[in-house]
């Protein structure tokens, strides 16, 4: 009987110890889960490949989770104005960052210019079309009855840069009726990649990300405003410290390598 009693008490202690261990593990798991922060970024569509790679590396090294919503900068700025929840905004031009800045929607002293890019004329890989960009170059004649794919020329940065370039070169009036406008630059890229448009105007980095297209020529830098990607933390962020940490990471050589590999220039 005594032995049985001792065994019973020992079994109870073992069971209690097991329960305590399970409870401790559960508390540790909950603590780890609580320590994980989700950082939401609204980013210009042209950033997708490079920013996805940078975010994945950051997730792996920190345990935090970076969630990115890509669209035209104009659409993202309007969503921010409507109080869409996000922590960081990266625009493809200064105008749309100025727009949210003037409405006091970004945190003071967090804005800076992150990246630069170039504007290019693209065609499907199988195209034999050859054009040299210059004053009054025969773009409309090269299109014939077809269309050129561009992002929306009134609101999306890539479209606005394209409009400025074609106007400066004296060919916009002839080309305007032949323009197929897309919601963002990646949508314009897709039209060319799928063979639905024989030519398109996108960023150099977009062309690098799509193996089904090739660059016909590069637009001279003096035909359009400088292509600049500003970044800022949004005023209504709930994760200010985490957002600052991610932006600090974007300034590191490891993060910058993802962007330079895609063709972006790093702005100091």
N, C-alpha and C positions, 0 to 999 in steps of 0.2 A: 504493500500500500504506500509506504514511504517513497519507494522508488518511483511508483506511478505518479505520486504527487509532485516529486521533483521534476519528472519528465514533463508533466502538465504545465508546471510553472515555467520551465525552460522553453517549451513550445510557445507559450504565451509571450514570453520575452522576445523570442525570435520573430513572432508575428508582428509584435508592436514595433520592433526595430525595422522590420520590412516596411510597415506602414509609414514610419517616420522617414525612411529613405525615399519611398515613392513620393511622399508629400514634399520633401526637400527638392527632389528632382523637378516636380511640377512647379514649385515656386521659382526655381532657377530658370526653367523654360519660360515662365510668364515674365520674369524680369528681362530675359533676353529679348522676348517679343516686344516688351514695352520700350526697350532701348532702340529698336529699329524705327527709323523715320522714313516716311515717304516724301520725296521732294518732287513736286509737280512743275514741269517746265512747259511753257508755251513757246514754240520755236518755229522759225521760218522753214518752209518745206525743203528748201535746198540744203539744209543742215543734216538731213536725216542720216545718211550713212556714217558720217564722221561722228556726229553727236551720239548716235546709238552705240558706236564702239566705245566712245569715251565713257558713257553712262554705264555700260556693262562692266568695264574695268573698275569703275568707281564702286558699283554695287558689290563686286567680288572682294574688293579690298577693305570696304568699310562695313558691309552688312546692311547698309541703308538701301532703299529702293528708289530709283529715279524713274519717274513716269513722264513721258514726253508726248505732248499733243502737237502734231505738225499741221500747218495750214499756211495760207498766204498771210503775210504780216498784217494786212488790213483786217482780215477776218479775226485774227487773234486779238488785235487791239480793241476791236469792237466787243469781243467777248469779255475782255478785261474790264471794259467800261460798264458792261452789264453785270459786273461782280462775279464773273466765273472764278472759281477757286483755283489759284495757282500761286507759285512761289517766285518764279523767275520768268522773265520775258526776254527772248532774243529775236530782234527784228532784222530784216534784211536791208533796211535803210534807216536813215536818220529821221525821216518824216514821221513814221508811225511811232517811233520811240518818243519823238517830240510831242506827238498827239497825247499819249498817255501821261507823259511828264507834265504837260500843261494842265492836265486834269487832276494832278496830285495823286496819281495812281502808282508811282514808284517811290521807293525809299530814297531820301536825300543821300547824296554822296556814295551811292552804290552803282551808278551808271558809268560805263566806260566803253570804248570801242574795242571789240574783241578781234574781229577778223576782216579781211578784205577778199575780193573775188574779181573775176574778169567776165565780160560778156562775150558770148560766141554765137556764131551761126552754125547750125548743125544740119545734117542730113542722115537718112538711113545708111547703114554700112554699104549696102549694095548700090547706092547712088553713084552715078558717074558725073554728076553736075559739078562744075568748077566755077567759083566766083571769087573775085578779089574785092574785098570791101574797100570802098573809097567814095569820093564825092560823085554823086549821080551814078553809082554803079547799077547795072541792069537787073535789079532784084525782081521787079514786077514782070519783066520779060521772061526771066528764068522760071517764074512760077507758072506762067501761062494761065490756064483755067483753074489751077490748083490754089491751095491756101498755105499760108505760113502760120505755124503755131506759135503763139505768144501767150504769156500770162496777161490777165486783164490790164490793159494799158492805162486805165484811169486810177486804179487802186493798188494793184499788186506791184511791189518794187521791181521785179524782173521785167514786167510789162512796161513800167514807167521808164526804166533805163533804156529799154528797147525803143520805145517811142521817141525818147530824147535823141538817141543815136540816129534813128532813121530820119528824123526831122533835120538834125544837124547835117546829115549827108545829102539832104535834098530829095529823098525818095519816098517820104511818108505819104504824100498825097496820091502817088501812083499805087502804093502798096496797101493803103488803108482798106479798100474794098475786098482785099484778098486775105485779110487777117482772120484767123480762127482763134478766138480768145478763150483761155482756160482759167479755172478758178485759182490756180497757183502754178508755179514754174514746173513742178514735177508732173502735173497734168499735161502741160505743154510738151514736156519731154516725152511722155508716153505716146502722144499723138504721132510724133516722129518715129519713135521706136517701133510702133505698131504699123508703120507704113501708111497712116491715115493722112499725113501731111509730108510733102517732100522736103520741106525746110522748117526750121524752128529757131527761135532765139531763146537761149537759156544761159545759165552760168557755166563757166568752164568746169566747175566741180560736178555739175549735173551730168555733163557729157562724160566725165571720167567715171561716173557711177553706173552708166548704162552702156553695156557692151554692144547693143544693137544700133548705136549711132556713132557718127564720126564728126569731127570738127572740120567745117569747110574753111572758116577763117575767124580771126579774132577781131572784135570791134576796137578801134583805137581808143585809148583811155580818154582822149580829149573830146570824144563825141558824146559823152554822157557824164553825169555826176559820178564822183568816186563811189564805188560799191563798198559800203561799210556796214558791218553787222554790230550794232550796239547791244549791250546786255545790261540788265538791271534787276534788282530784287523788287518785287511788288509790295506796295504799301500794306496790303491786307494779308500778307503772308502769316501763317500760323507757325512757320518753321524757319524763322529768321536765321538762327545760328546754323542750322543744317544747310540752308541756302548759301550762306557765306562760305561755309566749308566747301561746298561743291564749286563755287566760283573760284575759290582759292586753288582748288585742284585743276580747274581749266587753265590756270596760268602756269602749271608745271610743264616741264619738257615732255613728260610721258603723255599727258593729255594733248598737248599741242601737236605731237607727232601724228595723232589720228587725223587732225585737220590738214596739216601740211601734206600728208600722204594723199589726201583727196584733192589737193590743189589750192586750198585756201592759203592766204598769207596771214601771218600773225601780226597784229598791230600793237605797237608798243605804247 
